[in-house]
């Protein structure tokens, strides 16, 4: 967290937007995958349903128009015709189609575990179709089944043994379970199988294209947003920061350009106004200080201005003569060091300031002895006054009628 807080705004923005882009990509990938999967499964269901419907219609049609031709050509048996047509329809596709039945005649129509379960569900129910993804040793597969019911034409071969054609009775003796179907009874189903790997291959292709498209769009959006943020927010804030640093270093200020009326523009305008006001106050302060210096220079008494800790900040010529040191030598020195009873003066100054804080006007004239640099002593009357600055009070001591001892 500390490392993040020390980064620049531009770096933070790029990092946050990059994380957001990654999250959006992951979310988009998941949503796109789910959508593509649902779409492909829907297409697979529609295609499987159409294939099954065509096979059933073909079988029913052959059953209705066949009049003994199958006895001379077994390939014209409706079930055989439908099986061959299914093979031809799905030859170059990923669909594997066959007819299955619980009471099959052709061993190739024997149902597997899933098909047996669905045929049992179809029997005696209104359910006509079922589909789902099934796990197997060869991998997941999409399974679809649509039931076939016995039509009147179907009962010619699958009704009673005595009414079946001779070539059927010769192949399937009395008592075979493929006889004795009733009109409308489920006689079997069309089973369609598609390996999920084939369907997922289409998902992968579509997903890559979709993600590539979205990635380009996201990148363009992020780039545009980054450029706008840099221009609208980061650049003005950086300019403001550099201006503040420049004022701190050089005590000079150049008004910043205001390019907008939004919050950033108002901040820059407020900063310009603040610096203008500070400039006016600084000029007034310098002018006031200059006038004060000119005033104390013509004073007949020694004048020393110092801070609450005793550090001298302003003196006049009379004070230099009284103490016997130049102005540069006095600046920064402690005023109490030049008094014979410096500690007593300090107590008096603190008491004077305390009275002022309480809103009173204290009598601030006392007598002290000043020690000059050459060892001489001067008895003076000390008058105190105080002014408030931005940081702390400044005290001015006026030393009257110096008398050498």
VOPAGU-2260 file (C-alpha; in pm, 1 decimal, decimal comma):
REM VOPAGU-2260
SITE   aa  ch    i         X         Y         Z
SITE  UNK   A    0       0,0       0,0       0,0
SITE  UNK   A    1     284,4     239,0      86,4
SITE  UNK   A    2     447,4     166,0    -248,2
SITE  UNK   A    3     119,9     231,7    -430,0
SITE  UNK   A    4      66,9     562,1    -247,0
SITE  UNK   A    5     412,7     681,5    -352,5
SITE  UNK   A    6     340,5     627,7    -722,8
SITE  UNK   A    7     253,4     913,9    -955,8
SITE  UNK   A    8    -108,8     971,6   -1052,8
SITE  UNK   A    9     -32,1     867,3   -1409,2
SITE  UNK   A   10     121,1     537,3   -1292,0
SITE  UNK   A   11    -169,3     473,7   -1055,4
SITE  UNK   A   12    -421,4     539,1   -1331,0
SITE  UNK   A   13    -243,8     309,1   -1576,2
SITE  UNK   A   14    -218,1      36,4   -1310,6
SITE  UNK   A   15    -584,9      65,0   -1212,3
SITE  UNK   A   16    -702,1      68,5   -1574,0
SITE  UNK   A   17    -481,4    -232,5   -1652,6
SITE  UNK   A   18    -634,2    -427,0   -1361,8
SITE  UNK   A   19    -979,5    -319,4   -1476,5
SITE  UNK   A   20    -899,7    -434,1   -1829,9
SITE  UNK   A   21    -789,0    -775,0   -1702,9
SITE  UNK   A   22   -1107,6    -811,5   -1496,8
SITE  UNK   A   23   -1318,8    -706,3   -1795,0
SITE  UNK   A   24   -1135,6    -954,1   -2018,1
SITE  UNK   A   25   -1189,3   -1239,8   -1773,0
SITE  UNK   A   26   -1556,0   -1148,6   -1727,7
SITE  UNK   A   27   -1606,5   -1103,9   -2100,2
SITE  UNK   A   28   -1432,6   -1433,4   -2172,6
SITE  UNK   A   29   -1656,7   -1619,2   -1929,2
SITE  UNK   A   30   -1975,5   -1454,9   -2056,6
SITE  UNK   A   31   -1878,1   -1503,6   -2419,7
SITE  UNK   A   32   -1791,0   -1866,6   -2354,5
SITE  UNK   A   33   -2126,7   -1927,9   -2186,4
SITE  UNK   A   34   -2311,2   -1751,8   -2465,3
SITE  UNK   A   35   -2121,7   -1939,4   -2736,1
SITE  UNK   A   36   -2173,1   -2268,5   -2556,3
SITE  UNK   A   37   -2546,5   -2211,4   -2521,1
SITE  UNK   A   38   -2569,3   -2098,0   -2881,5
SITE  UNK   A   39   -2379,7   -2397,1   -3016,5
SITE  UNK   A   40   -2582,2   -2638,9   -2803,9
SITE  UNK   A   41   -2900,6   -2477,2   -2935,2
SITE  UNK   A   42   -2778,0   -2513,9   -3292,2
SITE  UNK   A   43   -2679,3   -2874,0   -3220,1
SITE  UNK   A   44   -3027,5   -2946,7   -3080,1
SITE  UNK   A   45   -3195,2   -2786,5   -3382,6
SITE  UNK   A   46   -2978,0   -2978,0   -3628,2
SITE  UNK   A   47   -3020,4   -3307,5   -3443,0
SITE  UNK   A   48   -3397,4   -3255,0   -3425,9
SITE  UNK   A   49   -3415,2   -3184,6   -3800,4
SITE  UNK   A   50   -3203,5   -3490,1   -3885,5
SITE  UNK   A   51   -3416,6   -3713,3   -3663,7
SITE  UNK   A   52   -3736,7   -3569,5   -3806,0
SITE  UNK   A   53   -3620,8   -3631,7   -4163,7
SITE  UNK   A   54   -3523,3   -3990,6   -4084,2
SITE  UNK   A   55   -3856,9   -4059,5   -3915,8
SITE  UNK   A   56   -4049,8   -3901,4   -4202,7
SITE  UNK   A   57   -3847,2   -4101,5   -4453,9
SITE  UNK   A   58   -3914,3   -4423,9   -4263,1
SITE  UNK   A   59   -4285,4   -4350,2   -4235,2
SITE  UNK   A   60   -4307,5   -4261,2   -4601,7
SITE  UNK   A   61   -4132,8   -4581,2   -4714,6
SITE  UNK   A   62   -4357,2   -4782,6   -4484,7
SITE  UNK   A   63   -4667,3   -4628,2   -4639,7
SITE  UNK   A   64   -4571,5   -4678,7   -5005,9
SITE  UNK   A   65   -4391,7   -5012,5   -4986,6
SITE  UNK   A   66   -4613,9   -5299,1   -5113,5
SITE  UNK   A   67   -4407,5   -5614,4   -5096,5
SITE  UNK   A   68   -4100,2   -5485,9   -5279,8
SITE  UNK   A   69   -3888,6   -5545,9   -4970,1
SITE  UNK   A   70   -3951,7   -5919,1   -5000,1
SITE  UNK   A   71   -3738,2   -5916,9   -5317,1
SITE  UNK   A   72   -3498,6   -5638,8   -5211,1
SITE  UNK   A   73   -3413,6   -5622,4   -4838,9
SITE  UNK   A   74   -3259,3   -5279,3   -4889,2
SITE  UNK   A   75   -3613,9   -5144,5   -4934,9
SITE  UNK   A   76   -3717,5   -5233,5   -4579,4
SITE  UNK   A   77   -3821,3   -4896,0   -4425,5
SITE  UNK   A   78   -3585,7   -4928,8   -4129,9
SITE  UNK   A   79   -3295,9   -5019,9   -4360,0
SITE  UNK   A   80   -3376,0   -4732,3   -4593,4
SITE  UNK   A   81   -3388,1   -4485,8   -4304,8
SITE  UNK   A   82   -3057,5   -4614,8   -4168,5
SITE  UNK   A   83   -2883,2   -4575,2   -4504,0
SITE  UNK   A   84   -3026,0   -4229,6   -4557,9
SITE  UNK   A   85   -2908,9   -4126,0   -4210,0
SITE  UNK   A   86   -2558,1   -4248,1   -4293,3
SITE  UNK   A   87   -2557,7   -4050,0   -4616,7
SITE  UNK   A   88   -2694,8   -3734,4   -4451,5
SITE  UNK   A   89   -2424,7   -3730,1   -4184,4
SITE  UNK   A   90   -2134,8   -3862,6   -4388,4
SITE  UNK   A   91   -1935,0   -3536,6   -4391,2
SITE  UNK   A   92   -2061,7   -3396,4   -4063,1
SITE  UNK   A   93   -1972,7   -3432,5   -3696,5
SITE  UNK   A   94   -2309,0   -3600,2   -3626,1
SITE  UNK   A   95   -2332,7   -3976,9   -3566,5
SITE  UNK   A   96   -2692,1   -4097,7   -3621,9
SITE  UNK   A   97   -2858,8   -4435,1   -3580,3
SITE  UNK   A   98   -3195,2   -4594,6   -3497,4
SITE  UNK   A   99   -3227,9   -4781,6   -3169,1
SITE  UNK   A  100   -3497,8   -4992,1   -3005,3
SITE  UNK   A  101   -3546,6   -5197,0   -2690,6
SITE  UNK   A  102   -3695,8   -5473,9   -2910,9
SITE  UNK   A  103   -3451,2   -5452,5   -3196,9
SITE  UNK   A  104   -3409,6   -5688,8   -3488,7
SITE  UNK   A  105   -3079,5   -5556,5   -3621,9
SITE  UNK   A  106   -2794,5   -5596,9   -3366,2
SITE  UNK   A  107   -2667,0   -5259,4   -3487,3
SITE  UNK   A  108   -2977,8   -5102,2   -3338,0
SITE  UNK   A  109   -2906,9   -5226,7   -2987,9
SITE  UNK   A  110   -2921,2   -4927,9   -2749,0
SITE  UNK   A  111   -2639,7   -4833,5   -2514,9
SITE  UNK   A  112   -2691,8   -4740,0   -2150,4
SITE  UNK   A  113   -2801,9   -4382,2   -2218,5
SITE  UNK   A  114   -3028,3   -4482,7   -2505,5
SITE  UNK   A  115   -3186,8   -4759,5   -2297,4
SITE  UNK   A  116   -3264,3   -4510,8   -2020,2
SITE  UNK   A  117   -3425,5   -4267,8   -2262,5
SITE  UNK   A  118   -3628,7   -4537,2   -2442,6
SITE  UNK   A  119   -3766,8   -4645,8   -2108,4
SITE  UNK   A  120   -3862,5   -4285,1   -2035,9
SITE  UNK   A  121   -4032,0   -4254,2   -2375,3
SITE  UNK   A  122   -4244,6   -4566,2   -2321,8
SITE  UNK   A  123   -4594,0   -4479,5   -2207,2
SITE  UNK   A  124   -4515,3   -4105,8   -2175,8
SITE  UNK   A  125   -4582,7   -3795,7   -2378,4
SITE  UNK   A  126   -4208,0   -3716,7   -2386,6
SITE  UNK   A  127   -4096,2   -3714,2   -2749,8
SITE  UNK   A  128   -3734,2   -3600,8   -2723,4
SITE  UNK   A  129   -3444,8   -3562,4   -2482,3
SITE  UNK   A  130   -3093,6   -3417,3   -2500,2
SITE  UNK   A  131   -2802,4   -3353,1   -2267,4
SITE  UNK   A  132   -2422,3   -3367,0   -2242,4
SITE  UNK   A  133   -2310,4   -3712,2   -2133,2
SITE  UNK   A  134   -1970,7   -3806,0   -1986,4
SITE  UNK   A  135   -1802,6   -4113,2   -2129,9
SITE  UNK   A  136   -1457,7   -4269,0   -2153,8
SITE  UNK   A  137   -1405,5   -4115,1   -2495,9
SITE  UNK   A  138   -1487,6   -3766,8   -2365,8
SITE  UNK   A  139   -1802,5   -3564,2   -2321,1
SITE  UNK   A  140   -2062,0   -3597,9   -2595,0
SITE  UNK   A  141   -2384,3   -3425,1   -2686,4
SITE  UNK   A  142   -2666,5   -3683,0   -2700,8
SITE  UNK   A  143   -3006,2   -3631,4   -2861,5
SITE  UNK   A  144   -3293,8   -3875,7   -2898,6
SITE  UNK   A  145   -3636,4   -3845,2   -3062,4
SITE  UNK   A  146   -3893,4   -4121,2   -3021,7
SITE  UNK   A  147   -4061,5   -4310,1   -3307,4
SITE  UNK   A  148   -4415,6   -4442,5   -3263,1
SITE  UNK   A  149   -4575,0   -4732,6   -3444,2
SITE  UNK   A  150   -4784,9   -4618,8   -3740,8
SITE  UNK   A  151   -5040,1   -4836,8   -3914,5
SITE  UNK   A  152   -4792,9   -4916,4   -4189,4
SITE  UNK   A  153   -4534,0   -5022,7   -3925,6
SITE  UNK   A  154   -4765,4   -5291,5   -3791,2
SITE  UNK   A  155   -4742,8   -5482,2   -4120,3
SITE  UNK   A  156   -4400,7   -5607,4   -4009,5
SITE  UNK   A  157   -4413,9   -5539,4   -3634,9
SITE  UNK   A  158   -4772,4   -5641,6   -3559,8
SITE  UNK   A  159   -4871,3   -6004,4   -3512,2
SITE  UNK   A  160   -4647,8   -6283,0   -3639,4
SITE  UNK   A  161   -4927,2   -6431,2   -3850,4
SITE  UNK   A  162   -4981,0   -6105,7   -4045,9
SITE  UNK   A  163   -4610,6   -6035,3   -4105,8
SITE  UNK   A  164   -4462,6   -6089,2   -4457,7
SITE  UNK   A  165   -4303,6   -6426,7   -4527,9
SITE  UNK   A  166   -3947,4   -6290,7   -4551,6
SITE  UNK   A  167   -3989,5   -6132,3   -4205,6
SITE  UNK   A  168   -4124,0   -6454,1   -4053,0
SITE  UNK   A  169   -3834,2   -6644,2   -4210,5
SITE  UNK   A  170   -3580,5   -6412,4   -4044,3
SITE  UNK   A  171   -3758,0   -6364,8   -3710,3
SITE  UNK   A  172   -3949,7   -6667,5   -3574,8
SITE  UNK   A  173   -4267,2   -6665,1   -3372,4
SITE  UNK   A  174   -4219,5   -6531,1   -3023,1
SITE  UNK   A  175   -3948,7   -6279,0   -3120,2
SITE  UNK   A  176   -3988,4   -5964,7   -2910,6
SITE  UNK   A  177   -3999,1   -5740,2   -3218,8
SITE  UNK   A  178   -4361,3   -5847,8   -3286,1
SITE  UNK   A  179   -4690,5   -5748,5   -3127,1
SITE  UNK   A  180   -4650,6   -5369,9   -3127,5
SITE  UNK   A  181   -4966,6   -5164,1   -3089,9
SITE  UNK   A  182   -5068,6   -4856,5   -3286,8
SITE  UNK   A  183   -4910,5   -4543,2   -3127,0
SITE  UNK   A  184   -4669,1   -4741,8   -2911,9
SITE  UNK   A  185   -4306,3   -4625,8   -2896,7
SITE  UNK   A  186   -4123,4   -4855,5   -3135,1
SITE  UNK   A  187   -3779,1   -4699,9   -3106,4
SITE  UNK   A  188   -3593,5   -4370,9   -3139,8
SITE  UNK   A  189   -3345,5   -4184,1   -3354,8
SITE  UNK   A  190   -3025,0   -4131,4   -3161,5
SITE  UNK   A  191   -2781,0   -3850,2   -3250,6
SITE  UNK   A  192   -2436,0   -3819,9   -3096,3
SITE  UNK   A  193   -2186,0   -3534,7   -3134,3
SITE  UNK   A  194   -1846,4   -3528,6   -2954,4
SITE  UNK   A  195   -1825,0   -3210,8   -2746,7
SITE  UNK   A  196   -1468,2   -3163,0   -2864,2
SITE  UNK   A  197   -1606,8   -3093,1   -3210,6
SITE  UNK   A  198   -1851,9   -2839,7   -3075,6
SITE  UNK   A  199   -1589,5   -2679,8   -2848,5
SITE  UNK   A  200   -1362,9   -2640,3   -3147,2
SITE  UNK   A  201   -1619,7   -2402,1   -3291,5
SITE  UNK   A  202   -1648,8   -2228,1   -2953,9
SITE  UNK   A  203   -1271,1   -2178,0   -2942,0
SITE  UNK   A  204   -1264,7   -2022,9   -3287,0
SITE  UNK   A  205   -1556,6   -1794,4   -3217,3
SITE  UNK   A  206   -1419,7   -1705,9   -2873,5
SITE  UNK   A  207   -1080,7   -1604,7   -3011,0
SITE  UNK   A  208   -1239,8   -1383,8   -3274,0
SITE  UNK   A  209   -1479,3   -1225,9   -3027,0
SITE  UNK   A  210   -1207,2   -1167,3   -2766,3
SITE  UNK   A  211    -973,1   -1021,6   -3026,9
SITE  UNK   A  212   -1245,6    -780,7   -3134,1
SITE  UNK   A  213   -1332,1    -687,0   -2777,2
SITE  UNK   A  214    -964,9    -658,1   -2685,4
SITE  UNK   A  215    -908,4    -404,3   -2961,5
SITE  UNK   A  216   -1217,4    -210,2   -2852,4
SITE  UNK   A  217   -1109,9    -216,6   -2485,6
SITE  UNK   A  218    -756,9    -106,4   -2575,7
SITE  UNK   A  219    -887,4     185,5   -2781,1
SITE  UNK   A  220   -1121,8     288,3   -2499,5
SITE  UNK   A  221    -843,6     266,2   -2239,1
SITE  UNK   A  222    -603,9     462,0   -2460,9
SITE  UNK   A  223    -861,2     736,5   -2519,9
SITE  UNK   A  224    -949,7     751,7   -2149,9
SITE  UNK   A  225    -581,5     763,5   -2051,4
SITE  UNK   A  226    -518,1    1049,9   -2295,5
SITE  UNK   A  227    -821,3    1241,4   -2168,5
SITE  UNK   A  228    -730,3    1187,5   -1802,3
SITE  UNK   A  229    -373,7    1301,2   -1865,8
SITE  UNK   A  230    -493,8    1610,5   -2048,1
SITE  UNK   A  231    -787,9    1701,5   -1823,3
SITE  UNK   A  232    -662,5    1597,4   -1477,2
SITE  UNK   A  233    -300,0    1482,9   -1457,7
SITE  UNK   A  234    -143,0    1764,5   -1664,5
SITE  UNK   A  235    -322,3    2049,6   -1476,7
SITE  UNK   A  236    -248,4    1888,7   -1137,0
SITE  UNK   A  237     117,8    1840,2   -1232,3
SITE  UNK   A  238     135,3    2201,7   -1352,1
SITE  UNK   A  239     -16,3    2315,4   -1021,3
SITE  UNK   A  240     231,1    2103,3    -822,0
SITE  UNK   A  241     527,4    2240,1   -1017,2
SITE  UNK   A  242     404,3    2596,2    -964,7
SITE  UNK   A  243     376,7    2541,8    -587,6
SITE  UNK   A  244     729,5    2396,0    -579,2
SITE  UNK   A  245     859,3    2690,3    -782,5
SITE  UNK   A  246     697,9    2938,5    -542,3
SITE  UNK   A  247     854,1    2753,5    -249,4
SITE  UNK   A  248    1202,0    2759,7    -407,7
SITE  UNK   A  249    1212,6    3101,5    -571,8
SITE  UNK   A  250     930,6    3299,2    -406,8
SITE  UNK   A  251     813,0    3395,0    -757,2
SITE  UNK   A  252     477,1    3314,7    -912,9
SITE  UNK   A  253     346,4    3307,3   -1268,1
SITE  UNK   A  254     -34,4    3277,6   -1305,5
SITE  UNK   A  255    -141,3    2936,3   -1436,8
SITE  UNK   A  256    -357,6    2915,8   -1751,3
SITE  UNK   A  257    -719,0    2810,8   -1688,0
SITE  UNK   A  258    -844,4    2594,1   -1973,6
SITE  UNK   A  259   -1177,2    2471,6   -1832,4
SITE  UNK   A  260   -1461,5    2558,7   -1597,9
SITE  UNK   A  261   -1473,7    2222,4   -1422,1
SITE  UNK   A  262   -1340,4    2139,8   -1074,1
SITE  UNK   A  263    -978,7    2142,2   -1196,5
SITE  UNK   A  264   -1031,3    2478,6   -1365,1
SITE  UNK   A  265   -1188,2    2619,0   -1048,4
SITE  UNK   A  266    -896,4    2483,2    -843,3
SITE  UNK   A  267    -645,1    2658,2   -1069,7
SITE  UNK   A  268    -848,1    2979,8   -1056,8
SITE  UNK   A  269    -863,3    2960,2    -676,3
SITE  UNK   A  270    -486,4    2897,8    -662,9
SITE  UNK   A  271    -421,0    3201,0    -886,7
SITE  UNK   A  272    -648,3    3415,3    -668,2
SITE  UNK   A  273    -478,0    3288,7    -352,5
SITE  UNK   A  274    -131,5    3363,6    -486,9
SITE  UNK   A  275    -244,9    3710,0    -600,3
SITE  UNK   A  276    -383,6    3776,6    -252,0
SITE  UNK   A  277     -64,3    3646,3     -89,5
SITE  UNK   A  278     135,6    3866,0    -324,0
SITE  UNK   A  279     -66,3    4171,9    -224,1
SITE  UNK   A  280     -30,0    4088,1     145,0
SITE  UNK   A  281     342,2    4027,7     100,6
SITE  UNK   A  282     379,8    4362,4     -74,8
SITE  UNK   A  283     180,2    4533,5     198,9
SITE  UNK   A  284     391,0    4358,8     461,5
SITE  UNK   A  285     713,1    4469,2     292,9
SITE  UNK   A  286     581,1    4821,3     259,3
SITE  UNK   A  287     472,3    4824,6     623,7
SITE  UNK   A  288     806,7    4683,0     732,8
SITE  UNK   A  289     990,0    4942,8     526,5
SITE  UNK   A  290     786,0    5220,6     678,8
SITE  UNK   A  291     849,7    5078,0    1025,0
SITE  UNK   A  292    1223,8    5065,2     958,1
SITE  UNK   A  293    1221,3    5425,9     832,3
SITE  UNK   A  294    1021,5    5528,7    1139,1
SITE  UNK   A  295    1251,0    5366,3    1395,4
SITE  UNK   A  296    1559,1    5502,7    1217,1
SITE  UNK   A  297    1452,9    5859,6    1292,3
SITE  UNK   A  298    1354,0    5772,5    1649,6
SITE  UNK   A  299    1565,9    5933,6    1921,9
SITE  UNK   A  300    1558,8    5617,5    2132,4
SITE  UNK   A  301    1703,9    5274,0    2073,3
SITE  UNK   A  302    1446,5    5033,9    1923,7
SITE  UNK   A  303    1486,7    4655,2    1917,8
SITE  UNK   A  304    1223,8    4415,4    1778,3
SITE  UNK   A  305    1255,3    4050,6    1880,6
SITE  UNK   A  306    1057,8    3724,3    1886,5
SITE  UNK   A  307     917,2    3558,8    2197,9
SITE  UNK   A  308    1231,6    3347,7    2230,9
SITE  UNK   A  309    1442,1    3666,2    2243,3
SITE  UNK   A  310    1586,4    3644,5    1889,7
SITE  UNK   A  311    1648,9    3996,1    1751,4
SITE  UNK   A  312    1497,8    4063,6    1406,7
SITE  UNK   A  313    1502,3    4445,0    1368,9
SITE  UNK   A  314    1718,5    4722,1    1525,0
SITE  UNK   A  315    1783,2    5088,0    1455,6
SITE  UNK   A  316    2098,7    5294,3    1459,6
SITE  UNK   A  317    2043,3    5413,4    1818,3
SITE  UNK   A  318    2032,5    5050,8    1935,7
SITE  UNK   A  319    2360,4    4983,0    1754,5
SITE  UNK   A  320    2520,8    5277,9    1927,5
SITE  UNK   A  321    2378,9    5174,3    2266,1
SITE  UNK   A  322    2503,8    4816,2    2249,3
SITE  UNK   A  323    2814,5    4887,9    2047,1
SITE  UNK   A  324    2752,2    4635,0    1765,6
SITE  UNK   A  325    2648,0    4658,7    1405,0
SITE  UNK   A  326    2300,2    4565,0    1285,3
SITE  UNK   A  327    2426,0    4247,4    1116,7
SITE  UNK   A  328    2598,1    4144,5    1438,6
SITE  UNK   A  329    2279,0    4196,2    1638,2
SITE  UNK   A  330    2037,7    4012,4    1406,9
SITE  UNK   A  331    1967,0    3662,0    1538,9
SITE  UNK   A  332    2123,6    3730,1    1879,5
SITE  UNK   A  333    1925,8    3694,5    2202,7
SITE  UNK   A  334    1820,2    4032,1    2344,3
SITE  UNK   A  335    1829,7    3903,3    2702,6
SITE  UNK   A  336    2206,5    3847,5    2674,3
SITE  UNK   A  337    2261,4    4227,4    2654,5
SITE  UNK   A  338    2079,6    4303,3    2983,2
SITE  UNK   A  339    2233,7    4279,0    3323,6
SITE  UNK   A  340    1914,0    4118,1    3453,2
SITE  UNK   A  341    1810,5    3933,5    3141,2
SITE  UNK   A  342    1604,9    3670,6    3324,1
SITE  UNK   A  343    1399,4    3938,8    3496,7
SITE  UNK   A  344    1330,9    4105,3    3160,5
SITE  UNK   A  345    1222,3    3770,2    3019,0
SITE  UNK   A  346     973,3    3722,7    3302,7
SITE  UNK   A  347     838,5    4074,1    3246,0
SITE  UNK   A  348     800,7    4010,2    2870,3
SITE  UNK   A  349     611,9    3684,8    2931,2
SITE  UNK   A  350     383,9    3854,8    3183,5
SITE  UNK   A  351     328,2    4137,1    2933,1
SITE  UNK   A  352     225,4    3889,5    2662,3
SITE  UNK   A  353      -5,9    3702,8    2900,9
SITE  UNK   A  354    -187,8    4025,9    2984,9
SITE  UNK   A  355    -231,5    4097,8    2615,1
SITE  UNK   A  356    -375,7    3749,1    2556,1
SITE  UNK   A  357    -635,2    3826,1    2825,0
SITE  UNK   A  358    -736,7    4142,9    2640,1
SITE  UNK   A  359    -580,9    4386,5    2883,2
SITE  UNK   A  360    -348,4    4684,4    2830,1
SITE  UNK   A  361     -59,7    4628,1    3069,8
SITE  UNK   A  362     181,1    4893,2    3188,5
SITE  UNK   A  363     502,8    4793,2    3018,4
SITE  UNK   A  364     766,7    5035,5    3138,1
SITE  UNK   A  365    1050,0    4913,5    3359,4
SITE  UNK   A  366    1410,2    5008,5    3428,0
SITE  UNK   A  367    1704,1    4788,3    3333,1
SITE  UNK   A  368    2076,3    4802,8    3276,9
SITE  UNK   A  369    2216,3    4733,4    2929,2
SITE  UNK   A  370    2568,8    4600,4    2888,8
SITE  UNK   A  371    2745,3    4724,0    2579,1
SITE  UNK   A  372    3004,3    4530,1    2382,2
SITE  UNK   A  373    3290,3    4739,7    2532,2
SITE  UNK   A  374    3186,2    4650,9    2888,1
SITE  UNK   A  375    2999,9    4970,9    2965,2
SITE  UNK   A  376    2661,6    4971,7    3138,3
SITE  UNK   A  377    2365,1    5197,5    3056,4
SITE  UNK   A  378    2055,5    5242,4    3270,5
SITE  UNK   A  379    1750,4    5260,1    3041,5
SITE  UNK   A  380    1374,8    5277,8    3068,7
SITE  UNK   A  381    1231,4    4985,8    2872,5
SITE  UNK   A  382     891,4    5029,4    2706,1
SITE  UNK   A  383     728,4    4720,6    2548,6
SITE  UNK   A  384     475,8    4679,7    2268,0
SITE  UNK   A  385     363,8    4371,4    2077,4
SITE  UNK   A  386     237,9    4295,0    1726,0
SITE  UNK   A  387      89,0    3966,0    1600,8
SITE  UNK   A  388     244,3    3798,3    1293,4
SITE  UNK   A  389     122,9    3486,8    1103,0
SITE  UNK   A  390     331,7    3259,3    1325,4
SITE  UNK   A  391     385,6    3425,3    1667,1
SITE  UNK   A  392     393,2    3766,6    1838,4
SITE  UNK   A  393     680,8    4010,3    1789,2
SITE  UNK   A  394     783,1    4234,4    2075,8
SITE  UNK   A  395     934,8    4578,7    2033,6
SITE  UNK   A  396    1145,2    4723,5    2313,4
SITE  UNK   A  397    1201,3    5101,8    2317,7
SITE  UNK   A  398    1498,7    5198,9    2533,4
SITE  UNK   A  399    1468,8    5562,3    2660,4
SITE  UNK   A  400    1728,6    5803,1    2802,9
SITE  UNK   A  401    2031,8    5580,2    2817,9
SITE  UNK   A  402    2271,6    5676,1    3099,7
SITE  UNK   A  403    2622,8    5538,6    3114,2
SITE  UNK   A  404    2753,6    5403,4    3444,3
